[in-house]
Amino acid sequence: MNKVGIKYRIYPNHAQQRTLNETFAVCRDVYNSLVHERTVCYETKGKSPTVYQQQKAITTWKPSHSELATVHSQVLQNIAVRVELAFQAFFRRVKAGEEPGYPRLKGKGQYDSITYPQGGYSVGESTVTLSKIGQVKAKVHRLCPGTIKTCTVRKDGEKWYVCFSCEYEAERLPKNIGSVGIDVGLKTFATLSNGEFIENPRFFRQEEKVLAKAQRKFDKVKNQHGSKERKAAKKIVRRVHERVKNHRHNFVHQQSRKLVNRFGVIAVEKLNVKNMLGNHCLAKSVSDASWTQFRNALTMKAESAGRLVVAVNPAYTSQDCSACGHRAKKKLSERWHHCPMCGLVLDRDINAAVNILALGQQCLAVATA
């Protein structure tokens, strides 16, 4: 079974928006109470309550807290699961020696989603019905495939969305013996081993001046808390970031779909993007390229389509000759590969893509041996 997320834009009326905001506020209070309870219990008893104990405790709060009756019971139960996941992530980071980041209490406006884990929702032709909220207008652009497992209502700025997690049996694409290696970069978004290039759209760079102008206007009024001018300026900044995010998301998914449809085996680089972001000269361009998002989308689509994505170590793929294997060091500014041994002259990125494909095929040969 495969999993897929379907996202619909919803248009709640004023009364429904008020109900949703009140629901988020109640859920935020419950979340903070559960985090506080775990902290106090650990400090006093040396042991925190389990997720099941906290879920049971929520039901005992209802007689003395009438506002809990306005929220669907399964939504309240899911809050305890979120707290459990937050603490699991905290302990995982502690164990790995990373900066742990203890689970924090949610401030006003920071709790922006609720989840129906089992039921309490339904999808119509142009509406989504949510328990305790009502029938909400929605842009149902396509039907949910398979079985809906969870429903999450999210507020993103001024917009509202509902996200369904579905399990379905994916249709495999016809077998394809074609294979390709992909070298990602900043000059071009990706270079294929067959000599093709995918241009880098640089969405953030395109909006950089617009964002700077919007940010300057916001900086002038950011201390005027609660004012109309501050809200309007903040809204403009948010819209610019949202536009960049949407363009990037659309580009990554379109390109990954084209590659999965064309090739049966796709070899990519196993890049440590987090370390690359430490270079202040390249951090902005690396973030704008969204390599990690591209690789995740490629892997997800390949898995559901019956294709193979192989991640290989990219070390020396730009230095080694794809014809004879001779290693000749190059500066980053050298964009062409000139092999002193066999005389091969090739674009640096195409040479790297060919090497990545060869490494991918080696990995597959070892795995199937």
N, C-alpha and C positions, 0 to 999 in steps of 0.2 A: 504494500500500500504506500502511496505517495501522499505528501502533505503539501497544501498550497494555501496561500492567504488571499482572500478576496476583499477588496476595500471599496466601500460605497461612500459617496458624499451624501450626507443627510441634511435636511433643512427643517429643524425643529422650530415651531412657532414660539412666540415670546413666553407663553405659559410653560411650554415644554423645556425651553432653555432655562427658565427659572428653576424648574423641578430638577433638571440635570445638574445645575450648579449647586443646588441644595444637597443633592445626592452625593456629589463629589466632596462637599464640605463634611457631611456625616462620615463618609468613608475615610476621609483624612483624619478625623478625630479618632476613629476606631484604629486606624493604622498606627497613629502616634501612641495610643494607649497600649497597644500590643508590644510595640518596641520598648516603651518605658517599662512595661511589666517584665519583659525578658531581662532588661538591664538590672532592675531592682532585685529580681529573684536570683540572678547570678551573683550579685554583690552580697546578698544576705545569706543565701543558701548554697551557693556554689554550683547551682544547676538551673538551667532555664527551662520553662515549660515547652512541651512539644507542640507541633502544629495542631495536633488533634485535641490536646488539652485547651489550647486557645480557641479553637473553633467551638468547643463545647462551652467555653466561658462566655462567648459572645451571646449565645442563646439565653444565658442567665441574666444578661444585662438588660434584656428587652423590657421586663416589667417596670424597671426604674428609669428607662430612657425611651420615651415614646417616639423619638425621632428615628429610632432604628426600624420601626414598623413601616416607614416610608421607603425603605430600601429592600429590594428582593433578597430573600434569605441566602441564595447561592452567591450573590454578589458579596454579601458580608463574609461568607465562608471563604471566598477567594482572597480576601484581605489577609487572612492568616497565612495563606499559601505564599503571598507576596513577601510577607515578613520573613517567613522561613527561607525563601530563596535569597533574600538580602543577607541574612546571617550566614547561609551556606557559602555565598560568594565572599563574605568577609573572612571566614575561616580558611577558605581556599587560598586567598591572597596572603594571609598570615603564614600558612604552611609553605607557600611558594617563595616567601621572603620578599614579597612586593609591598608597596605602600598599602596597608590594609583598608583604610577608609571605613570606620565604624558606621553602621546604618544610622542615618540621621532622621530626625523628626521632620515631617513635611510642613513647610510653611504655607501661607495662604496662596492659592493659585498653583502650587507645585504638584498637587494630586490631580492629574488631568485625564484619568481614564478609569473605567470600571469594566469588570469582566463577568459575563454570565457563563460559568463553566459547563453547565449541563442542559439548561433549558431556560424558558422565560422569554423566548424571542421567536419570531417567524419572519419570513421574507415574502412579500407580495410582488406584483408587477412593477409598482412604483412607490412602494412603501415598505417600511420595516417596523414591525410591532415589537415594542420592548415592555416587559412587565414593569409596572409602577410608573412608566413614562407615557405610554400610549402609542398610537399609530403615527409614525413620523414619515414625512415625505422623504424619498430617497431617489438617487439616480442609479437605478439598477441596470448597469450597462451590460452585464452578463449574468447568467445563472450560476449559483454555487455548485460546483461538481461534487459528486459523491455525497458523503455524509458530513454535515456540519458538526464540529466537535465543541467549539467555543465561539462566543461572540463578545467583542470588546468595543465599547463606545469610547471614543477619544476626542478631546478638544485640542485643536492645533491653531493657536491664535484666535481668530474670529470664526474659524471654520470647524464644523463637526463632521466626524467620520464614524462609520461602523465597520469593523474588520471581523471577518469570519475565517476561522481556521478549519479547513476541510480535509478529509481523507478520501482519496479516490484511487481507482486503478488506472494508471496512466497508459496511454496508447504508445507503444514503441514505434519509433520510426523504422523504415526499411533499412536493412543492413547496408553499411557503407564501409568500404575498405580504405577510403581516403584518410590521410593523416596530415597533420600540420603542426608546426612549432610556432609559438608566439613569443616574441620579445617585446615587452612593453617599454615605453620610454616617454620622454617629455617633448622631444621635437615632434615625433609622431606618437599617437596614442598606442598603436601596436603595429608591429611589423611581422608579416607572415613568412614562413619559410619558402613559400612559392613566389615570393617577390612582391606580394601585394602590401599596401600600406593602408592603415586606418588613421585618418587625420585626427589630431588632437583638437577638440572644439574649444577647450579653455573657457568653460562657461563662467567661472568666477572672474577670470580676467576681463571678460566682456562686460561684466556688471560692476567692476571694481570702482569706476568713477561715479557711477550712480549710487553705489553703496556708501562711498566716502561722503558724497553730498548729503545723503539722507542721515548719515551718522553725525555729521557736523550740526545739522538742524536739531537732532535729538540731544546732542551734548549741551546745546544752549538752554534746553528746558528740562533736562533730566532731574534737576533738583526741585522742580515744581510738582511734587507728588500729588496725584489726584486731579491735576488740571487737564482740560480738554486738549491743550496744545501738546502736552507730554504724551497723552494717549495716541494722538494722531501721528506724532513723529515716530513713536515706537512702532506703530502699525506699519508705517512705510518701510522702516528698517526690516521688520519681520517679513514683509512681502518680498523684498529683494532676495533675502536668504531663501525663502520658500521657492521663488522662481528658479534660482540656481539649483537647488536640490531637485526640483521636479525635472528640469532639463537634463541634469546628470543622470538621474534615475532612468529616464526614458531612453537616453543614449546607450547606457550600459546594457539594458535589457534588450534593446533592438539588436545591438551588435553581437551579443552573446547568442541570441536566437539564430541569427544568420550563420554563425560559425557552427553551432550544433546541427543545423539542418544540412550543412555542406560536408562535414567531416565526421568520420567514425571515431578517430583517435585524435585528441588534442593535447599537446604537451605545453605546459606553461611553467613559468618561473615560480619557485617558492621564495618569495621576497619577504624580508623582515621590514615592513613599511614603518613600523614604530621606531626603529632605529634610524631610518632614513629621515624621519621628521625631525630628528635632532640636529640636522644640518640646516641652519637658519637661512642659508642661501637658496635651498631647494624646497624647504618645507611647504611653502604656499603652492608651488607648482605640483609637488607630489600629492598634496591633499586634493588639489583641483582635478588631478588625473583619475582619482578614485579607482586605483588598481585593485584594492581588496574587494570592493563592491563588484567589480567586473569579474574577478575570479570566483566569488561566491555565486553570482548569477550564472556563470558558465557551468560551474559544478552542479548546481541545482537543476538546471535545464538538461544537462547531459545525463544525469542520473535518471530523470523521468523519461528521457527519450531512448534510453538504452545505449548511450554513447559512453566513451571513456575519456576522462580528464586525468592526466598524469602530471603531478607537480615535481619538478626536478631542481636540484641545486644549481643556481645560476653562476657559480664561481667559474671564472675564466672562459665563459662562453663567448665573450667579446674578444678575448685574446687569442684563443686557439683557432687555427685554420680549419675550416670545415672540410677541406679537401685532403690535407695530409696530416693534420693534427699538430703541426708545429706551433709552439706558443711564442707569440711576439707581442710584447707589452706595448700598449698604446695609451696616449693621453685621451682624456675625455673629449678634447677638441678635435681629435682625429676621427673623421666620419667615414673613412674608407679603409678597408682591410687590404693591405699589400703583403702577401706572403713572400719572404725572401727565399724560401725553400722551393716551393712549387710554382711560384709566380702568379698565384690566384689573386685577382683584383675584384673586390666585391664590396658592396655597401656594408658598413660595419654592422648595422642592425639585422640585415638579411643573413649575414654570416652567423650572428649570434642565434637567430631563429632556427637556422639549419642545425646548429650544434644542440640546441634545446630539443629539437625533434629527435635527433640521434640518441640523446640521453633518455628521452621518454621511451623510445623503442627498446633500449637496453633494459630499462626498468621492467617493461612488460615481458621481455624475454626471460628475465630472471624470475619474475613472479609466476610465469606459466611453465617454467622448466621442472 
